[in-house]
Amino acid sequence: MSASSPRIVTLLVLLGLAPVAYYMQGTGRSIVALSLVSVVIIAASLFWMTKPTESKTV
């Protein structure tokens, strides 16, 4: 994975949505929706933190 871009690897976090969605479908509990929101927040923050920055050369 060292050759992979950090942004691509952080998109793999979204794979965590699959088991949570499956569990939510099976149980029907709305509390599981908080897990979906948590996974999305984690993925978005990692994606944002690894975005390219504009650097000024001195």
C-alpha angles and dihedrals in degrees: 000000000000091000092053123097113254090231092057091048092051089055086063086070086074088068084074088073093071100068092040092051091047091051092047091052091051099046102030092213116148092211088074088065087072088063090054090052091048093053091049092049092049092048093047094048093048091047091050093046093052097047117120115265131215108246125190118221114223 
